[in-house]
């Protein structure tokens, strides 16, 4: 499968009228600020180009797992976890993680620079050469950031708690 960053950019800013096809590959859900967020993870195709909103990037010595929901209104919930191994499993300790939520209307909420570190727990985390599966939960304190350039304001934070269950695709 050939992945394209251009499709991911289109997908994350898309309106429902675009011509690419999406296939649901999982779900990410959370409770945040008295609201429930439920977004599918998807595989988007445009001809022979494809990009998933859930993928693991392998560098040869590290792994980076990214799980992002898809919403036609551009709201985006994401969990990103980095590992110091190319073969992480459910018990592998992450070396870093970021939880974020962009409601689609100015600014975003992020665990970057939050007073407490986020936690992600995996019930399932496995991958072969082309795809894998991740099932787990997360809890984080998200702080408001007016833009994507820096971390959040530690004086304006709210708790988020959620879960994910998705297939993901492996990229090298």
Chimera marker file (.cmm) of the C-alpha trace (Angstrom):
<marker_set name="trace">
<marker id="1" x="0.000" y="0.000" z="0.000" r="1" g="1" b="0" radius="0.5"/>
<marker id="2" x="1.420" y="3.363" z="-1.021" r="1" g="1" b="0" radius="0.5"/>
<marker id="3" x="0.774" y="6.108" z="1.557" r="1" g="1" b="0" radius="0.5"/>
<marker id="4" x="0.528" y="9.784" z="0.767" r="1" g="1" b="0" radius="0.5"/>
<marker id="5" x="0.903" y="12.761" z="3.091" r="1" g="1" b="0" radius="0.5"/>
<marker id="6" x="-1.214" y="14.791" z="0.663" r="1" g="1" b="0" radius="0.5"/>
<marker id="7" x="-4.220" y="12.525" z="1.247" r="1" g="1" b="0" radius="0.5"/>
<marker id="8" x="-3.812" y="12.834" z="5.014" r="1" g="1" b="0" radius="0.5"/>
<marker id="9" x="-3.756" y="16.637" z="4.708" r="1" g="1" b="0" radius="0.5"/>
<marker id="10" x="-6.884" y="16.519" z="2.538" r="1" g="1" b="0" radius="0.5"/>
<marker id="11" x="-8.563" y="14.148" z="4.940" r="1" g="1" b="0" radius="0.5"/>
<marker id="12" x="-7.890" y="16.281" z="7.990" r="1" g="1" b="0" radius="0.5"/>
<marker id="13" x="-9.303" y="19.426" z="6.307" r="1" g="1" b="0" radius="0.5"/>
<marker id="14" x="-11.916" y="17.759" z="4.128" r="1" g="1" b="0" radius="0.5"/>
<marker id="15" x="-15.472" y="18.642" z="3.462" r="1" g="1" b="0" radius="0.5"/>
<marker id="16" x="-17.895" y="15.804" z="2.701" r="1" g="1" b="0" radius="0.5"/>
<marker id="17" x="-18.002" y="16.721" z="-1.016" r="1" g="1" b="0" radius="0.5"/>
<marker id="18" x="-14.447" y="15.583" z="-1.809" r="1" g="1" b="0" radius="0.5"/>
<marker id="19" x="-14.031" y="12.536" z="-4.054" r="1" g="1" b="0" radius="0.5"/>
<marker id="20" x="-11.852" y="10.287" z="-1.903" r="1" g="1" b="0" radius="0.5"/>
<marker id="21" x="-13.312" y="7.156" z="-0.341" r="1" g="1" b="0" radius="0.5"/>
<marker id="22" x="-12.996" y="6.404" z="3.366" r="1" g="1" b="0" radius="0.5"/>
<marker id="23" x="-13.165" y="3.054" z="5.112" r="1" g="1" b="0" radius="0.5"/>
<marker id="24" x="-13.596" y="2.940" z="8.890" r="1" g="1" b="0" radius="0.5"/>
<marker id="25" x="-10.806" y="0.959" z="10.547" r="1" g="1" b="0" radius="0.5"/>
<marker id="26" x="-11.615" y="1.676" z="14.191" r="1" g="1" b="0" radius="0.5"/>
<marker id="27" x="-12.769" y="4.204" z="16.753" r="1" g="1" b="0" radius="0.5"/>
<marker id="28" x="-11.425" y="6.719" z="19.249" r="1" g="1" b="0" radius="0.5"/>
<marker id="29" x="-13.727" y="8.060" z="21.980" r="1" g="1" b="0" radius="0.5"/>
<marker id="30" x="-13.357" y="10.416" z="24.910" r="1" g="1" b="0" radius="0.5"/>
<marker id="31" x="-15.153" y="12.440" z="27.552" r="1" g="1" b="0" radius="0.5"/>
<marker id="32" x="-13.921" y="16.035" z="27.529" r="1" g="1" b="0" radius="0.5"/>
<marker id="33" x="-15.361" y="19.253" z="28.960" r="1" g="1" b="0" radius="0.5"/>
<marker id="34" x="-18.812" y="17.698" z="29.641" r="1" g="1" b="0" radius="0.5"/>
<marker id="35" x="-19.007" y="16.353" z="26.062" r="1" g="1" b="0" radius="0.5"/>
<marker id="36" x="-18.558" y="12.946" z="24.492" r="1" g="1" b="0" radius="0.5"/>
<marker id="37" x="-16.302" y="12.809" z="21.443" r="1" g="1" b="0" radius="0.5"/>
<marker id="38" x="-16.628" y="9.790" z="19.152" r="1" g="1" b="0" radius="0.5"/>
<marker id="39" x="-14.639" y="9.674" z="15.921" r="1" g="1" b="0" radius="0.5"/>
<marker id="40" x="-13.784" y="6.839" z="13.555" r="1" g="1" b="0" radius="0.5"/>
<marker id="41" x="-10.243" y="6.152" z="12.454" r="1" g="1" b="0" radius="0.5"/>
<marker id="42" x="-10.232" y="5.795" z="8.688" r="1" g="1" b="0" radius="0.5"/>
<marker id="43" x="-8.298" y="4.673" z="5.649" r="1" g="1" b="0" radius="0.5"/>
<marker id="44" x="-8.727" y="7.230" z="2.845" r="1" g="1" b="0" radius="0.5"/>
<marker id="45" x="-8.178" y="6.275" z="-0.774" r="1" g="1" b="0" radius="0.5"/>
<marker id="46" x="-7.805" y="8.433" z="-3.843" r="1" g="1" b="0" radius="0.5"/>
<marker id="47" x="-7.049" y="6.122" z="-6.740" r="1" g="1" b="0" radius="0.5"/>
<marker id="48" x="-3.885" y="4.165" z="-5.883" r="1" g="1" b="0" radius="0.5"/>
<marker id="49" x="-2.941" y="6.611" z="-3.103" r="1" g="1" b="0" radius="0.5"/>
<marker id="50" x="-3.964" y="5.743" z="0.477" r="1" g="1" b="0" radius="0.5"/>
<marker id="51" x="-3.451" y="7.166" z="3.953" r="1" g="1" b="0" radius="0.5"/>
<marker id="52" x="-4.747" y="6.024" z="7.317" r="1" g="1" b="0" radius="0.5"/>
<marker id="53" x="-5.472" y="8.222" z="10.323" r="1" g="1" b="0" radius="0.5"/>
<marker id="54" x="-4.028" y="5.388" z="12.449" r="1" g="1" b="0" radius="0.5"/>
<marker id="55" x="-0.468" y="4.302" z="11.651" r="1" g="1" b="0" radius="0.5"/>
<marker id="56" x="2.813" y="3.203" z="13.194" r="1" g="1" b="0" radius="0.5"/>
<marker id="57" x="5.998" y="4.694" z="11.765" r="1" g="1" b="0" radius="0.5"/>
<marker id="58" x="9.077" y="2.491" z="12.199" r="1" g="1" b="0" radius="0.5"/>
<marker id="59" x="12.520" y="4.119" z="11.939" r="1" g="1" b="0" radius="0.5"/>
<marker id="60" x="14.703" y="1.051" z="12.376" r="1" g="1" b="0" radius="0.5"/>
<marker id="61" x="15.175" y="1.511" z="16.135" r="1" g="1" b="0" radius="0.5"/>
<marker id="62" x="12.034" y="3.375" z="17.290" r="1" g="1" b="0" radius="0.5"/>
<marker id="63" x="8.303" y="3.205" z="16.738" r="1" g="1" b="0" radius="0.5"/>
<marker id="64" x="5.808" y="6.071" z="16.700" r="1" g="1" b="0" radius="0.5"/>
<marker id="65" x="2.103" y="5.201" z="16.913" r="1" g="1" b="0" radius="0.5"/>
<marker id="66" x="-0.404" y="7.848" z="15.834" r="1" g="1" b="0" radius="0.5"/>
<marker id="67" x="-4.151" y="7.375" z="16.249" r="1" g="1" b="0" radius="0.5"/>
<marker id="68" x="-6.343" y="10.231" z="15.037" r="1" g="1" b="0" radius="0.5"/>
<marker id="69" x="-10.076" y="10.437" z="14.632" r="1" g="1" b="0" radius="0.5"/>
<marker id="70" x="-11.714" y="11.733" z="11.473" r="1" g="1" b="0" radius="0.5"/>
<marker id="71" x="-14.533" y="14.254" z="11.447" r="1" g="1" b="0" radius="0.5"/>
<marker id="72" x="-15.949" y="16.089" z="8.419" r="1" g="1" b="0" radius="0.5"/>
<marker id="73" x="-16.186" y="19.261" z="10.560" r="1" g="1" b="0" radius="0.5"/>
<marker id="74" x="-12.347" y="19.163" z="11.056" r="1" g="1" b="0" radius="0.5"/>
<marker id="75" x="-12.506" y="18.398" z="14.791" r="1" g="1" b="0" radius="0.5"/>
<marker id="76" x="-9.662" y="15.995" z="15.569" r="1" g="1" b="0" radius="0.5"/>
<marker id="77" x="-8.917" y="13.829" z="18.618" r="1" g="1" b="0" radius="0.5"/>
<marker id="78" x="-5.490" y="12.176" z="18.625" r="1" g="1" b="0" radius="0.5"/>
<marker id="79" x="-3.210" y="9.963" z="20.681" r="1" g="1" b="0" radius="0.5"/>
<marker id="80" x="0.489" y="9.773" z="19.789" r="1" g="1" b="0" radius="0.5"/>
<marker id="81" x="2.889" y="7.391" z="21.535" r="1" g="1" b="0" radius="0.5"/>
<marker id="82" x="6.647" y="6.963" z="20.935" r="1" g="1" b="0" radius="0.5"/>
<marker id="83" x="8.615" y="3.830" z="21.832" r="1" g="1" b="0" radius="0.5"/>
<marker id="84" x="12.360" y="3.053" z="22.066" r="1" g="1" b="0" radius="0.5"/>
<marker id="85" x="11.858" y="-0.222" z="20.203" r="1" g="1" b="0" radius="0.5"/>
<marker id="86" x="10.620" y="-1.168" z="16.765" r="1" g="1" b="0" radius="0.5"/>
<marker id="87" x="8.498" y="-4.010" z="18.186" r="1" g="1" b="0" radius="0.5"/>
<marker id="88" x="6.396" y="-2.505" z="21.017" r="1" g="1" b="0" radius="0.5"/>
<marker id="89" x="3.798" y="-4.619" z="22.764" r="1" g="1" b="0" radius="0.5"/>
<marker id="90" x="1.097" y="-3.871" z="25.332" r="1" g="1" b="0" radius="0.5"/>
<marker id="91" x="3.634" y="-3.928" z="28.197" r="1" g="1" b="0" radius="0.5"/>
<marker id="92" x="6.284" y="-1.766" z="26.468" r="1" g="1" b="0" radius="0.5"/>
<marker id="93" x="6.888" y="1.480" z="28.359" r="1" g="1" b="0" radius="0.5"/>
<marker id="94" x="6.480" y="4.516" z="26.086" r="1" g="1" b="0" radius="0.5"/>
<marker id="95" x="9.241" y="7.122" z="25.946" r="1" g="1" b="0" radius="0.5"/>
<marker id="96" x="6.756" y="9.885" z="25.208" r="1" g="1" b="0" radius="0.5"/>
<marker id="97" x="3.106" y="10.541" z="24.477" r="1" g="1" b="0" radius="0.5"/>
<marker id="98" x="0.835" y="13.405" z="23.496" r="1" g="1" b="0" radius="0.5"/>
<marker id="99" x="-2.942" y="13.583" z="23.618" r="1" g="1" b="0" radius="0.5"/>
<marker id="100" x="-4.643" y="16.423" z="21.777" r="1" g="1" b="0" radius="0.5"/>
<marker id="101" x="-8.054" y="17.637" z="20.712" r="1" g="1" b="0" radius="0.5"/>
<marker id="102" x="-8.679" y="20.317" z="18.104" r="1" g="1" b="0" radius="0.5"/>
<marker id="103" x="-12.396" y="21.188" z="18.204" r="1" g="1" b="0" radius="0.5"/>
<marker id="104" x="-12.241" y="22.621" z="14.693" r="1" g="1" b="0" radius="0.5"/>
<marker id="105" x="-12.784" y="26.262" z="15.606" r="1" g="1" b="0" radius="0.5"/>
<marker id="106" x="-9.622" y="28.062" z="16.604" r="1" g="1" b="0" radius="0.5"/>
<marker id="107" x="-6.971" y="26.672" z="18.887" r="1" g="1" b="0" radius="0.5"/>
<marker id="108" x="-6.474" y="23.214" z="20.290" r="1" g="1" b="0" radius="0.5"/>
<marker id="109" x="-6.176" y="21.383" z="23.593" r="1" g="1" b="0" radius="0.5"/>
<marker id="110" x="-2.929" y="19.495" z="24.210" r="1" g="1" b="0" radius="0.5"/>
<marker id="111" x="-1.137" y="17.521" z="26.897" r="1" g="1" b="0" radius="0.5"/>
<marker id="112" x="2.106" y="19.340" z="25.933" r="1" g="1" b="0" radius="0.5"/>
<marker id="113" x="3.251" y="21.470" z="28.901" r="1" g="1" b="0" radius="0.5"/>
<marker id="114" x="0.320" y="20.257" z="31.049" r="1" g="1" b="0" radius="0.5"/>
<marker id="115" x="0.904" y="20.100" z="34.835" r="1" g="1" b="0" radius="0.5"/>
<marker id="116" x="0.581" y="16.289" z="34.756" r="1" g="1" b="0" radius="0.5"/>
<marker id="117" x="1.817" y="13.729" z="32.228" r="1" g="1" b="0" radius="0.5"/>
<marker id="118" x="-0.710" y="11.796" z="30.127" r="1" g="1" b="0" radius="0.5"/>
<marker id="119" x="-1.099" y="8.046" z="30.510" r="1" g="1" b="0" radius="0.5"/>
<marker id="120" x="-1.868" y="5.484" z="27.818" r="1" g="1" b="0" radius="0.5"/>
<marker id="121" x="-2.497" y="1.819" z="28.628" r="1" g="1" b="0" radius="0.5"/>
<marker id="122" x="-2.680" y="-0.865" z="25.939" r="1" g="1" b="0" radius="0.5"/>
<marker id="123" x="-4.744" y="-4.025" z="26.230" r="1" g="1" b="0" radius="0.5"/>
<marker id="124" x="-3.570" y="-4.967" z="22.715" r="1" g="1" b="0" radius="0.5"/>
<marker id="125" x="-0.663" y="-3.604" z="20.691" r="1" g="1" b="0" radius="0.5"/>
<marker id="126" x="0.742" y="-5.750" z="17.915" r="1" g="1" b="0" radius="0.5"/>
<marker id="127" x="1.918" y="-5.296" z="14.345" r="1" g="1" b="0" radius="0.5"/>
<marker id="128" x="3.237" y="-7.306" z="11.442" r="1" g="1" b="0" radius="0.5"/>
<marker id="129" x="5.019" y="-5.927" z="8.368" r="1" g="1" b="0" radius="0.5"/>
<marker id="130" x="1.953" y="-4.117" z="7.013" r="1" g="1" b="0" radius="0.5"/>
<marker id="131" x="-0.620" y="-3.532" z="9.730" r="1" g="1" b="0" radius="0.5"/>
<marker id="132" x="-1.479" y="-3.957" z="13.372" r="1" g="1" b="0" radius="0.5"/>
<marker id="133" x="-4.076" y="-3.412" z="16.052" r="1" g="1" b="0" radius="0.5"/>
<marker id="134" x="-4.192" y="-1.143" z="19.091" r="1" g="1" b="0" radius="0.5"/>
<marker id="135" x="-6.773" y="-1.317" z="21.875" r="1" g="1" b="0" radius="0.5"/>
<marker id="136" x="-6.369" y="0.819" z="24.946" r="1" g="1" b="0" radius="0.5"/>
<marker id="137" x="-7.306" y="3.719" z="27.173" r="1" g="1" b="0" radius="0.5"/>
<marker id="138" x="-5.907" y="7.162" z="27.900" r="1" g="1" b="0" radius="0.5"/>
<marker id="139" x="-6.184" y="9.886" z="30.522" r="1" g="1" b="0" radius="0.5"/>
<marker id="140" x="-4.659" y="13.330" z="30.247" r="1" g="1" b="0" radius="0.5"/>
<marker id="141" x="-4.844" y="16.890" z="31.346" r="1" g="1" b="0" radius="0.5"/>
<marker id="142" x="-5.255" y="19.010" z="28.211" r="1" g="1" b="0" radius="0.5"/>
<marker id="143" x="-4.304" y="22.680" z="28.193" r="1" g="1" b="0" radius="0.5"/>
<marker id="144" x="-5.530" y="25.247" z="25.689" r="1" g="1" b="0" radius="0.5"/>
<marker id="145" x="-3.126" y="26.439" z="22.975" r="1" g="1" b="0" radius="0.5"/>
<marker id="146" x="-4.136" y="29.202" z="20.602" r="1" g="1" b="0" radius="0.5"/>
<marker id="147" x="-2.018" y="27.772" z="17.773" r="1" g="1" b="0" radius="0.5"/>
<marker id="148" x="0.058" y="24.731" z="16.819" r="1" g="1" b="0" radius="0.5"/>
<marker id="149" x="3.430" y="26.365" z="17.473" r="1" g="1" b="0" radius="0.5"/>
<marker id="150" x="3.809" y="25.603" z="21.175" r="1" g="1" b="0" radius="0.5"/>
<marker id="151" x="2.441" y="23.790" z="24.167" r="1" g="1" b="0" radius="0.5"/>
<marker id="152" x="-0.703" y="24.580" z="26.074" r="1" g="1" b="0" radius="0.5"/>
<marker id="153" x="-1.348" y="27.174" z="28.773" r="1" g="1" b="0" radius="0.5"/>
<marker id="154" x="-0.925" y="25.370" z="32.139" r="1" g="1" b="0" radius="0.5"/>
<marker id="155" x="-3.389" y="27.868" z="33.659" r="1" g="1" b="0" radius="0.5"/>
<marker id="156" x="-6.236" y="26.723" z="31.365" r="1" g="1" b="0" radius="0.5"/>
<marker id="157" x="-6.503" y="22.918" z="31.508" r="1" g="1" b="0" radius="0.5"/>
<marker id="158" x="-9.239" y="20.269" z="31.553" r="1" g="1" b="0" radius="0.5"/>
<marker id="159" x="-9.220" y="16.487" z="31.968" r="1" g="1" b="0" radius="0.5"/>
<marker id="160" x="-9.897" y="14.046" z="29.140" r="1" g="1" b="0" radius="0.5"/>
<marker id="161" x="-10.464" y="10.312" z="29.463" r="1" g="1" b="0" radius="0.5"/>
<marker id="162" x="-11.006" y="7.931" z="26.592" r="1" g="1" b="0" radius="0.5"/>
<marker id="163" x="-10.414" y="4.718" z="24.728" r="1" g="1" b="0" radius="0.5"/>
<marker id="164" x="-9.434" y="3.497" z="21.272" r="1" g="1" b="0" radius="0.5"/>
<marker id="165" x="-9.825" y="0.290" z="19.294" r="1" g="1" b="0" radius="0.5"/>
<marker id="166" x="-8.357" y="0.442" z="15.816" r="1" g="1" b="0" radius="0.5"/>
<marker id="167" x="-6.393" y="-1.254" z="13.108" r="1" g="1" b="0" radius="0.5"/>
<marker id="168" x="-3.354" y="0.710" z="12.035" r="1" g="1" b="0" radius="0.5"/>
<marker id="169" x="-0.999" y="0.568" z="9.088" r="1" g="1" b="0" radius="0.5"/>
<marker id="170" x="2.786" y="0.224" z="9.324" r="1" g="1" b="0" radius="0.5"/>
<marker id="171" x="4.991" y="2.756" z="7.521" r="1" g="1" b="0" radius="0.5"/>
<marker id="172" x="8.779" y="2.694" z="7.242" r="1" g="1" b="0" radius="0.5"/>
<link id1="1" id2="2" r="1" g="1" b="0" radius="0.2"/>
<link id1="2" id2="3" r="1" g="1" b="0" radius="0.2"/>
<link id1="3" id2="4" r="1" g="1" b="0" radius="0.2"/>
<link id1="4" id2="5" r="1" g="1" b="0" radius="0.2"/>
<link id1="5" id2="6" r="1" g="1" b="0" radius="0.2"/>
<link id1="6" id2="7" r="1" g="1" b="0" radius="0.2"/>
<link id1="7" id2="8" r="1" g="1" b="0" radius="0.2"/>
<link id1="8" id2="9" r="1" g="1" b="0" radius="0.2"/>
<link id1="9" id2="10" r="1" g="1" b="0" radius="0.2"/>
<link id1="10" id2="11" r="1" g="1" b="0" radius="0.2"/>
<link id1="11" id2="12" r="1" g="1" b="0" radius="0.2"/>
<link id1="12" id2="13" r="1" g="1" b="0" radius="0.2"/>
<link id1="13" id2="14" r="1" g="1" b="0" radius="0.2"/>
<link id1="14" id2="15" r="1" g="1" b="0" radius="0.2"/>
<link id1="15" id2="16" r="1" g="1" b="0" radius="0.2"/>
<link id1="16" id2="17" r="1" g="1" b="0" radius="0.2"/>
<link id1="17" id2="18" r="1" g="1" b="0" radius="0.2"/>
<link id1="18" id2="19" r="1" g="1" b="0" radius="0.2"/>
<link id1="19" id2="20" r="1" g="1" b="0" radius="0.2"/>
<link id1="20" id2="21" r="1" g="1" b="0" radius="0.2"/>
<link id1="21" id2="22" r="1" g="1" b="0" radius="0.2"/>
<link id1="22" id2="23" r="1" g="1" b="0" radius="0.2"/>
<link id1="23" id2="24" r="1" g="1" b="0" radius="0.2"/>
<link id1="24" id2="25" r="1" g="1" b="0" radius="0.2"/>
<link id1="25" id2="26" r="1" g="1" b="0" radius="0.2"/>
<link id1="26" id2="27" r="1" g="1" b="0" radius="0.2"/>
<link id1="27" id2="28" r="1" g="1" b="0" radius="0.2"/>
<link id1="28" id2="29" r="1" g="1" b="0" radius="0.2"/>
<link id1="29" id2="30" r="1" g="1" b="0" radius="0.2"/>
<link id1="30" id2="31" r="1" g="1" b="0" radius="0.2"/>
<link id1="31" id2="32" r="1" g="1" b="0" radius="0.2"/>
<link id1="32" id2="33" r="1" g="1" b="0" radius="0.2"/>
<link id1="33" id2="34" r="1" g="1" b="0" radius="0.2"/>
<link id1="34" id2="35" r="1" g="1" b="0" radius="0.2"/>
<link id1="35" id2="36" r="1" g="1" b="0" radius="0.2"/>
<link id1="36" id2="37" r="1" g="1" b="0" radius="0.2"/>
<link id1="37" id2="38" r="1" g="1" b="0" radius="0.2"/>
<link id1="38" id2="39" r="1" g="1" b="0" radius="0.2"/>
<link id1="39" id2="40" r="1" g="1" b="0" radius="0.2"/>
<link id1="40" id2="41" r="1" g="1" b="0" radius="0.2"/>
<link id1="41" id2="42" r="1" g="1" b="0" radius="0.2"/>
<link id1="42" id2="43" r="1" g="1" b="0" radius="0.2"/>
<link id1="43" id2="44" r="1" g="1" b="0" radius="0.2"/>
<link id1="44" id2="45" r="1" g="1" b="0" radius="0.2"/>
<link id1="45" id2="46" r="1" g="1" b="0" radius="0.2"/>
<link id1="46" id2="47" r="1" g="1" b="0" radius="0.2"/>
<link id1="47" id2="48" r="1" g="1" b="0" radius="0.2"/>
<link id1="48" id2="49" r="1" g="1" b="0" radius="0.2"/>
<link id1="49" id2="50" r="1" g="1" b="0" radius="0.2"/>
<link id1="50" id2="51" r="1" g="1" b="0" radius="0.2"/>
<link id1="51" id2="52" r="1" g="1" b="0" radius="0.2"/>
<link id1="52" id2="53" r="1" g="1" b="0" radius="0.2"/>
<link id1="53" id2="54" r="1" g="1" b="0" radius="0.2"/>
<link id1="54" id2="55" r="1" g="1" b="0" radius="0.2"/>
<link id1="55" id2="56" r="1" g="1" b="0" radius="0.2"/>
<link id1="56" id2="57" r="1" g="1" b="0" radius="0.2"/>
<link id1="57" id2="58" r="1" g="1" b="0" radius="0.2"/>
<link id1="58" id2="59" r="1" g="1" b="0" radius="0.2"/>
<link id1="59" id2="60" r="1" g="1" b="0" radius="0.2"/>
<link id1="60" id2="61" r="1" g="1" b="0" radius="0.2"/>
<link id1="61" id2="62" r="1" g="1" b="0" radius="0.2"/>
<link id1="62" id2="63" r="1" g="1" b="0" radius="0.2"/>
<link id1="63" id2="64" r="1" g="1" b="0" radius="0.2"/>
<link id1="64" id2="65" r="1" g="1" b="0" radius="0.2"/>
<link id1="65" id2="66" r="1" g="1" b="0" radius="0.2"/>
<link id1="66" id2="67" r="1" g="1" b="0" radius="0.2"/>
<link id1="67" id2="68" r="1" g="1" b="0" radius="0.2"/>
<link id1="68" id2="69" r="1" g="1" b="0" radius="0.2"/>
<link id1="69" id2="70" r="1" g="1" b="0" radius="0.2"/>
<link id1="70" id2="71" r="1" g="1" b="0" radius="0.2"/>
<link id1="71" id2="72" r="1" g="1" b="0" radius="0.2"/>
<link id1="72" id2="73" r="1" g="1" b="0" radius="0.2"/>
<link id1="73" id2="74" r="1" g="1" b="0" radius="0.2"/>
<link id1="74" id2="75" r="1" g="1" b="0" radius="0.2"/>
<link id1="75" id2="76" r="1" g="1" b="0" radius="0.2"/>
<link id1="76" id2="77" r="1" g="1" b="0" radius="0.2"/>
<link id1="77" id2="78" r="1" g="1" b="0" radius="0.2"/>
<link id1="78" id2="79" r="1" g="1" b="0" radius="0.2"/>
<link id1="79" id2="80" r="1" g="1" b="0" radius="0.2"/>
<link id1="80" id2="81" r="1" g="1" b="0" radius="0.2"/>
<link id1="81" id2="82" r="1" g="1" b="0" radius="0.2"/>
<link id1="82" id2="83" r="1" g="1" b="0" radius="0.2"/>
<link id1="83" id2="84" r="1" g="1" b="0" radius="0.2"/>
<link id1="84" id2="85" r="1" g="1" b="0" radius="0.2"/>
<link id1="85" id2="86" r="1" g="1" b="0" radius="0.2"/>
<link id1="86" id2="87" r="1" g="1" b="0" radius="0.2"/>
<link id1="87" id2="88" r="1" g="1" b="0" radius="0.2"/>
<link id1="88" id2="89" r="1" g="1" b="0" radius="0.2"/>
<link id1="89" id2="90" r="1" g="1" b="0" radius="0.2"/>
<link id1="90" id2="91" r="1" g="1" b="0" radius="0.2"/>
<link id1="91" id2="92" r="1" g="1" b="0" radius="0.2"/>
<link id1="92" id2="93" r="1" g="1" b="0" radius="0.2"/>
<link id1="93" id2="94" r="1" g="1" b="0" radius="0.2"/>
<link id1="94" id2="95" r="1" g="1" b="0" radius="0.2"/>
<link id1="95" id2="96" r="1" g="1" b="0" radius="0.2"/>
<link id1="96" id2="97" r="1" g="1" b="0" radius="0.2"/>
<link id1="97" id2="98" r="1" g="1" b="0" radius="0.2"/>
<link id1="98" id2="99" r="1" g="1" b="0" radius="0.2"/>
<link id1="99" id2="100" r="1" g="1" b="0" radius="0.2"/>
<link id1="100" id2="101" r="1" g="1" b="0" radius="0.2"/>
<link id1="101" id2="102" r="1" g="1" b="0" radius="0.2"/>
<link id1="102" id2="103" r="1" g="1" b="0" radius="0.2"/>
<link id1="103" id2="104" r="1" g="1" b="0" radius="0.2"/>
<link id1="104" id2="105" r="1" g="1" b="0" radius="0.2"/>
<link id1="105" id2="106" r="1" g="1" b="0" radius="0.2"/>
<link id1="106" id2="107" r="1" g="1" b="0" radius="0.2"/>
<link id1="107" id2="108" r="1" g="1" b="0" radius="0.2"/>
<link id1="108" id2="109" r="1" g="1" b="0" radius="0.2"/>
<link id1="109" id2="110" r="1" g="1" b="0" radius="0.2"/>
<link id1="110" id2="111" r="1" g="1" b="0" radius="0.2"/>
<link id1="111" id2="112" r="1" g="1" b="0" radius="0.2"/>
<link id1="112" id2="113" r="1" g="1" b="0" radius="0.2"/>
<link id1="113" id2="114" r="1" g="1" b="0" radius="0.2"/>
<link id1="114" id2="115" r="1" g="1" b="0" radius="0.2"/>
<link id1="115" id2="116" r="1" g="1" b="0" radius="0.2"/>
<link id1="116" id2="117" r="1" g="1" b="0" radius="0.2"/>
<link id1="117" id2="118" r="1" g="1" b="0" radius="0.2"/>
<link id1="118" id2="119" r="1" g="1" b="0" radius="0.2"/>
<link id1="119" id2="120" r="1" g="1" b="0" radius="0.2"/>
<link id1="120" id2="121" r="1" g="1" b="0" radius="0.2"/>
<link id1="121" id2="122" r="1" g="1" b="0" radius="0.2"/>
<link id1="122" id2="123" r="1" g="1" b="0" radius="0.2"/>
<link id1="123" id2="124" r="1" g="1" b="0" radius="0.2"/>
<link id1="124" id2="125" r="1" g="1" b="0" radius="0.2"/>
<link id1="125" id2="126" r="1" g="1" b="0" radius="0.2"/>
<link id1="126" id2="127" r="1" g="1" b="0" radius="0.2"/>
<link id1="127" id2="128" r="1" g="1" b="0" radius="0.2"/>
<link id1="128" id2="129" r="1" g="1" b="0" radius="0.2"/>
<link id1="129" id2="130" r="1" g="1" b="0" radius="0.2"/>
<link id1="130" id2="131" r="1" g="1" b="0" radius="0.2"/>
<link id1="131" id2="132" r="1" g="1" b="0" radius="0.2"/>
<link id1="132" id2="133" r="1" g="1" b="0" radius="0.2"/>
<link id1="133" id2="134" r="1" g="1" b="0" radius="0.2"/>
<link id1="134" id2="135" r="1" g="1" b="0" radius="0.2"/>
<link id1="135" id2="136" r="1" g="1" b="0" radius="0.2"/>
<link id1="136" id2="137" r="1" g="1" b="0" radius="0.2"/>
<link id1="137" id2="138" r="1" g="1" b="0" radius="0.2"/>
<link id1="138" id2="139" r="1" g="1" b="0" radius="0.2"/>
<link id1="139" id2="140" r="1" g="1" b="0" radius="0.2"/>
<link id1="140" id2="141" r="1" g="1" b="0" radius="0.2"/>
<link id1="141" id2="142" r="1" g="1" b="0" radius="0.2"/>
<link id1="142" id2="143" r="1" g="1" b="0" radius="0.2"/>
<link id1="143" id2="144" r="1" g="1" b="0" radius="0.2"/>
<link id1="144" id2="145" r="1" g="1" b="0" radius="0.2"/>
<link id1="145" id2="146" r="1" g="1" b="0" radius="0.2"/>
<link id1="146" id2="147" r="1" g="1" b="0" radius="0.2"/>
<link id1="147" id2="148" r="1" g="1" b="0" radius="0.2"/>
<link id1="148" id2="149" r="1" g="1" b="0" radius="0.2"/>
<link id1="149" id2="150" r="1" g="1" b="0" radius="0.2"/>
<link id1="150" id2="151" r="1" g="1" b="0" radius="0.2"/>
<link id1="151" id2="152" r="1" g="1" b="0" radius="0.2"/>
<link id1="152" id2="153" r="1" g="1" b="0" radius="0.2"/>
<link id1="153" id2="154" r="1" g="1" b="0" radius="0.2"/>
<link id1="154" id2="155" r="1" g="1" b="0" radius="0.2"/>
<link id1="155" id2="156" r="1" g="1" b="0" radius="0.2"/>
<link id1="156" id2="157" r="1" g="1" b="0" radius="0.2"/>
<link id1="157" id2="158" r="1" g="1" b="0" radius="0.2"/>
<link id1="158" id2="159" r="1" g="1" b="0" radius="0.2"/>
<link id1="159" id2="160" r="1" g="1" b="0" radius="0.2"/>
<link id1="160" id2="161" r="1" g="1" b="0" radius="0.2"/>
<link id1="161" id2="162" r="1" g="1" b="0" radius="0.2"/>
<link id1="162" id2="163" r="1" g="1" b="0" radius="0.2"/>
<link id1="163" id2="164" r="1" g="1" b="0" radius="0.2"/>
<link id1="164" id2="165" r="1" g="1" b="0" radius="0.2"/>
<link id1="165" id2="166" r="1" g="1" b="0" radius="0.2"/>
<link id1="166" id2="167" r="1" g="1" b="0" radius="0.2"/>
<link id1="167" id2="168" r="1" g="1" b="0" radius="0.2"/>
<link id1="168" id2="169" r="1" g="1" b="0" radius="0.2"/>
<link id1="169" id2="170" r="1" g="1" b="0" radius="0.2"/>
<link id1="170" id2="171" r="1" g="1" b="0" radius="0.2"/>
<link id1="171" id2="172" r="1" g="1" b="0" radius="0.2"/>
</marker_set>
